[in-house]
Amino acid sequence: INIGGVDALALVDSGSTLDCIQLDFAWIANIVCYELKNPMNLQLGTVGSRSKVNYCMDITFTVTGQVLKHYFDVANIDRYNIVIGTPLLRALCVKLDFENK
């Protein structure tokens, strides 16, 4: 996925209820972030694994030839630049079909 002219390494997570981006990557791509009035807790998949979401941003980006504008939360994610969760999967009308590959 290309964001702000920078190619992003993306993780598609059909179990994630949010779409998020690394703050460091957002800075590199010159994306303005906004502070949330009500920060939210981020519960991860392991016991005791928590973080906070304090910032958000609206990002215009290109995926599969489509130019989209979408809301992302800023989170301290590791290894990937963005996590694509169910909100963006729905916006892209993605249909997962594990049975037929």
Z-matrix of the N, CA and C atoms (Angstrom, degrees):
N
C 1 1.450
C 2 1.519 1 107.46
N 3 1.309 2 116.31 1 134.16
C 4 1.454 3 121.26 2 179.52
C 5 1.522 4 109.28 3 -101.04
N 6 1.329 5 115.57 4 122.28
C 7 1.465 6 121.84 5 -179.15
C 8 1.519 7 108.31 6 -125.08
N 9 1.317 8 116.42 7 119.75
C 10 1.462 9 120.36 8 178.72
C 11 1.514 10 113.10 9 59.60
N 12 1.335 11 117.16 10 30.80
C 13 1.454 12 120.94 11 -179.22
C 14 1.516 13 114.00 12 81.44
N 15 1.327 14 117.24 13 5.35
C 16 1.462 15 122.36 14 -178.98
C 17 1.528 16 108.48 15 -118.01
N 18 1.331 17 116.60 16 129.47
C 19 1.464 18 119.86 17 177.28
C 20 1.522 19 109.82 18 -72.33
N 21 1.328 20 115.97 19 130.95
C 22 1.463 21 122.22 20 -177.80
C 23 1.519 22 110.16 21 -108.61
N 24 1.320 23 116.00 22 139.93
C 25 1.455 24 121.92 23 172.54
C 26 1.522 25 106.86 24 -85.36
N 27 1.331 26 116.36 25 117.66
C 28 1.464 27 121.01 26 -172.38
C 29 1.521 28 111.52 27 -113.93
N 30 1.318 29 115.33 28 143.51
C 31 1.460 30 123.20 29 172.04
C 32 1.518 31 107.22 30 -110.24
N 33 1.328 32 117.03 31 125.51
C 34 1.458 33 121.25 32 175.10
C 35 1.520 34 106.74 33 -92.71
N 36 1.337 35 116.27 34 121.26
C 37 1.464 36 122.24 35 -177.13
C 38 1.522 37 108.78 36 -128.15
N 39 1.323 38 116.16 37 97.92
C 40 1.468 39 120.35 38 -177.45
C 41 1.523 40 112.40 39 -68.62
N 42 1.325 41 118.26 40 -9.47
C 43 1.461 42 121.55 41 177.30
C 44 1.515 43 113.34 42 -96.29
N 45 1.323 44 117.21 43 -3.06
C 46 1.465 45 121.26 44 -179.00
C 47 1.524 46 110.74 45 -88.10
N 48 1.315 47 116.05 46 131.85
C 49 1.465 48 120.43 47 179.34
C 50 1.521 49 112.31 48 -92.08
N 51 1.323 50 116.96 49 6.46
C 52 1.463 51 119.59 50 175.40
C 53 1.513 52 109.97 51 -139.55
N 54 1.313 53 114.80 52 159.06
C 55 1.457 54 122.87 53 172.85
C 56 1.518 55 105.70 54 -105.63
N 57 1.321 56 117.61 55 131.54
C 58 1.460 57 118.06 56 -177.20
C 59 1.523 58 111.55 57 -138.53
N 60 1.316 59 113.82 58 161.68
C 61 1.460 60 122.53 59 -176.71
C 62 1.523 61 108.48 60 -136.12
N 63 1.312 62 116.48 61 148.28
C 64 1.461 63 122.81 62 175.04
C 65 1.524 64 109.76 63 -72.17
N 66 1.311 65 116.74 64 138.35
C 67 1.463 66 120.26 65 178.93
C 68 1.529 67 111.03 66 -63.44
N 69 1.329 68 117.66 67 -42.96
C 70 1.469 69 120.60 68 179.87
C 71 1.527 70 111.46 69 -59.31
N 72 1.326 71 116.77 70 -41.45
C 73 1.464 72 119.88 71 178.60
C 74 1.526 73 110.57 72 -65.80
N 75 1.322 74 117.18 73 -40.77
C 76 1.466 75 120.96 74 178.98
C 77 1.528 76 110.55 75 -59.78
N 78 1.326 77 117.05 76 -40.73
C 79 1.470 78 120.37 77 177.76
C 80 1.529 79 110.26 78 -62.74
N 81 1.328 80 117.21 79 -44.96
C 82 1.465 81 121.20 80 -179.82
C 83 1.524 82 110.72 81 -60.92
N 84 1.331 83 116.20 82 -38.84
C 85 1.468 84 121.11 83 -178.58
C 86 1.532 85 112.56 84 -85.63
N 87 1.338 86 117.36 85 5.53
C 88 1.473 87 123.23 86 178.87
C 89 1.525 88 113.30 87 56.33
N 90 1.324 89 115.78 88 47.07
C 91 1.458 90 121.26 89 178.81
C 92 1.525 91 108.58 90 -102.13
N 93 1.318 92 115.70 91 131.58
C 94 1.464 93 121.06 92 -179.91
C 95 1.523 94 108.97 93 -80.51
N 96 1.328 95 115.83 94 131.92
C 97 1.462 96 118.69 95 176.82
C 98 1.525 97 109.17 96 -112.06
N 99 1.322 98 114.45 97 156.62
C 100 1.457 99 122.19 98 -177.31
C 101 1.517 100 109.29 99 -121.32
N 102 1.323 101 115.87 100 141.35
C 103 1.460 102 120.17 101 178.44
C 104 1.525 103 109.70 102 -77.09
N 105 1.317 104 115.94 103 134.14
C 106 1.460 105 120.91 104 177.27
C 107 1.522 106 109.96 105 -74.74
N 108 1.316 107 117.38 106 136.76
C 109 1.465 108 120.88 107 176.33
C 110 1.518 109 110.45 108 -67.38
N 111 1.326 110 116.11 109 -33.68
C 112 1.462 111 121.94 110 178.85
C 113 1.526 112 108.91 111 -125.24
N 114 1.349 113 117.30 112 90.06
C 115 1.466 114 119.22 113 178.57
C 116 1.529 115 110.28 114 -56.48
N 117 1.332 116 115.81 115 150.99
C 118 1.461 117 118.82 116 -178.68
C 119 1.518 118 110.75 117 -123.96
N 120 1.326 119 114.66 118 152.65
C 121 1.456 120 120.70 119 176.34
C 122 1.516 121 109.29 120 -76.40
N 123 1.304 122 114.98 121 146.05
C 124 1.456 123 121.81 122 176.91
C 125 1.519 124 107.01 123 -116.08
N 126 1.318 125 116.26 124 109.64
C 127 1.464 126 121.69 125 179.44
C 128 1.513 127 108.83 126 -92.37
N 129 1.310 128 115.88 127 124.83
C 130 1.455 129 120.75 128 -179.61
C 131 1.524 130 110.08 129 -99.35
N 132 1.312 131 117.10 130 -179.95
C 133 1.458 132 121.72 131 -171.42
C 134 1.511 133 116.78 132 -78.22
N 135 1.315 134 118.92 133 -2.97
C 136 1.455 135 119.92 134 -179.68
C 137 1.519 136 110.46 135 -117.26
N 138 1.330 137 115.96 136 154.03
C 139 1.462 138 121.63 137 -179.11
C 140 1.526 139 109.75 138 -60.92
N 141 1.321 140 115.79 139 131.14
C 142 1.456 141 121.30 140 177.25
C 143 1.519 142 114.56 141 78.08
N 144 1.301 143 117.79 142 0.70
C 145 1.459 144 121.32 143 -178.86
C 146 1.523 145 109.03 144 -92.90
N 147 1.323 146 116.12 145 105.74
C 148 1.461 147 121.81 146 -177.87
C 149 1.520 148 110.27 147 -136.85
N 150 1.298 149 113.74 148 158.52
C 151 1.452 150 121.36 149 174.90
C 152 1.521 151 106.84 150 -150.21
N 153 1.306 152 116.84 151 179.83
C 154 1.465 153 121.90 152 177.92
C 155 1.513 154 109.17 153 -125.82
N 156 1.320 155 115.25 154 146.15
C 157 1.460 156 121.67 155 173.00
C 158 1.519 157 106.47 156 -107.56
N 159 1.329 158 116.43 157 113.93
C 160 1.461 159 122.27 158 -178.11
C 161 1.525 160 113.27 159 -109.49
N 162 1.337 161 116.96 160 -16.35
C 163 1.459 162 121.43 161 -174.59
C 164 1.525 163 110.56 162 -134.07
N 165 1.328 164 115.09 163 160.12
C 166 1.459 165 121.53 164 177.66
C 167 1.521 166 108.45 165 -145.37
N 168 1.321 167 115.72 166 170.83
C 169 1.460 168 120.68 167 177.16
C 170 1.516 169 110.13 168 -160.38
N 171 1.316 170 115.43 169 151.25
C 172 1.458 171 122.07 170 170.97
C 173 1.517 172 106.39 171 -100.43
N 174 1.315 173 116.13 172 126.28
C 175 1.457 174 120.81 173 -173.16
C 176 1.523 175 110.21 174 -121.11
N 177 1.322 176 115.61 175 133.45
C 178 1.459 177 121.21 176 170.24
C 179 1.521 178 106.32 177 -99.01
N 180 1.323 179 116.28 178 126.22
C 181 1.456 180 120.45 179 -175.38
C 182 1.524 181 110.21 180 -148.82
N 183 1.329 182 114.70 181 169.82
C 184 1.456 183 121.49 182 -179.53
C 185 1.519 184 109.52 183 -114.99
N 186 1.329 185 116.21 184 130.01
C 187 1.468 186 121.73 185 174.63
C 188 1.526 187 107.59 186 -143.70
N 189 1.312 188 115.93 187 132.74
C 190 1.471 189 123.36 188 -176.93
C 191 1.531 190 112.19 189 46.78
N 192 1.316 191 116.48 190 39.74
C 193 1.454 192 121.28 191 177.95
C 194 1.517 193 115.23 192 80.11
N 195 1.318 194 117.86 193 -4.09
C 196 1.467 195 121.92 194 179.24
C 197 1.526 196 109.59 195 -96.31
N 198 1.317 197 116.72 196 138.54
C 199 1.461 198 121.52 197 173.06
C 200 1.521 199 106.98 198 -98.37
N 201 1.327 200 116.07 199 122.30
C 202 1.460 201 121.97 200 -176.29
C 203 1.515 202 111.36 201 -127.85
N 204 1.325 203 115.92 202 153.61
C 205 1.462 204 122.05 203 169.56
C 206 1.521 205 105.79 204 -116.46
N 207 1.335 206 116.79 205 127.49
C 208 1.462 207 120.68 206 -173.57
C 209 1.526 208 109.91 207 -146.91
N 210 1.320 209 115.69 208 151.03
C 211 1.465 210 123.80 209 178.72
C 212 1.529 211 109.81 210 -83.93
N 213 1.324 212 116.63 211 133.07
C 214 1.463 213 122.82 212 175.18
C 215 1.522 214 109.23 213 -129.30
N 216 1.323 215 116.03 214 142.68
C 217 1.456 216 121.36 215 168.94
C 218 1.519 217 107.50 216 -87.95
N 219 1.331 218 116.47 217 152.28
C 220 1.460 219 121.72 218 176.90
C 221 1.523 220 107.19 219 -98.17
N 222 1.322 221 116.07 220 124.49
C 223 1.461 222 120.47 221 -178.56
C 224 1.523 223 109.72 222 -138.34
N 225 1.306 224 114.88 223 157.94
C 226 1.457 225 121.88 224 179.47
C 227 1.529 226 108.60 225 -84.15
N 228 1.337 227 116.04 226 77.94
C 229 1.460 228 120.49 227 -178.62
C 230 1.522 229 109.74 228 -97.57
N 231 1.315 230 115.55 229 154.75
C 232 1.457 231 121.91 230 -174.91
C 233 1.521 232 110.10 231 -113.58
N 234 1.309 233 116.28 232 144.07
C 235 1.458 234 124.40 233 172.10
C 236 1.525 235 115.07 234 77.63
N 237 1.318 236 118.82 235 -32.38
C 238 1.461 237 122.75 236 -179.55
C 239 1.524 238 109.53 237 -115.09
N 240 1.337 239 116.39 238 155.05
C 241 1.461 240 120.27 239 176.56
C 242 1.514 241 111.87 240 -83.60
N 243 1.333 242 116.47 241 -35.44
C 244 1.462 243 120.49 242 177.40
C 245 1.525 244 109.92 243 -140.08
N 246 1.317 245 114.38 244 155.01
C 247 1.459 246 121.43 245 171.57
C 248 1.520 247 106.66 246 -116.71
N 249 1.323 248 115.06 247 123.88
C 250 1.460 249 121.20 248 177.83
C 251 1.521 250 107.27 249 -96.86
N 252 1.322 251 116.00 250 113.29
C 253 1.455 252 121.50 251 -179.93
C 254 1.516 253 111.65 252 -104.57
N 255 1.324 254 115.61 253 -165.08
C 256 1.465 255 119.98 254 -175.89
C 257 1.528 256 114.30 255 -63.22
N 258 1.339 257 121.17 256 -32.14
C 259 1.474 258 117.43 257 178.97
C 260 1.535 259 112.95 258 -59.80
N 261 1.329 260 117.37 259 -46.88
C 262 1.467 261 119.63 260 179.78
C 263 1.527 262 111.23 261 -72.97
N 264 1.320 263 117.71 262 -36.16
C 265 1.467 264 119.90 263 176.66
C 266 1.523 265 110.28 264 -59.12
N 267 1.325 266 116.65 265 -40.85
C 268 1.467 267 120.02 266 177.20
C 269 1.525 268 111.16 267 -67.27
N 270 1.328 269 117.07 268 -42.31
C 271 1.468 270 120.43 269 179.91
C 272 1.528 271 111.12 270 -61.69
N 273 1.328 272 116.54 271 -32.43
C 274 1.464 273 121.41 272 179.18
C 275 1.528 274 112.28 273 -87.43
N 276 1.341 275 116.97 274 -0.03
C 277 1.477 276 122.67 275 -178.10
C 278 1.526 277 111.75 276 57.17
N 279 1.336 278 115.94 277 39.23
C 280 1.462 279 120.96 278 179.14
C 281 1.521 280 109.36 279 -73.31
N 282 1.318 281 115.20 280 135.01
C 283 1.463 282 121.44 281 175.93
C 284 1.522 283 107.49 282 -118.83
N 285 1.320 284 116.33 283 116.09
C 286 1.455 285 121.21 284 178.69
C 287 1.524 286 108.83 285 -88.62
N 288 1.320 287 116.29 286 127.06
C 289 1.460 288 121.45 287 -179.53
C 290 1.524 289 108.08 288 -131.68
N 291 1.327 290 116.45 289 87.31
C 292 1.458 291 120.74 290 -177.41
C 293 1.527 292 111.79 291 -71.45
N 294 1.312 293 116.77 292 -29.04
C 295 1.463 294 120.98 293 -178.03
C 296 1.526 295 111.79 294 -64.88
N 297 1.318 296 116.97 295 -43.04
C 298 1.465 297 121.18 296 -177.33
C 299 1.519 298 113.72 297 -100.38
N 300 1.314 299 116.47 298 5.32
C 301 1.466 300 123.69 299 178.30
C 302 1.494 301 111.24 300 56.32
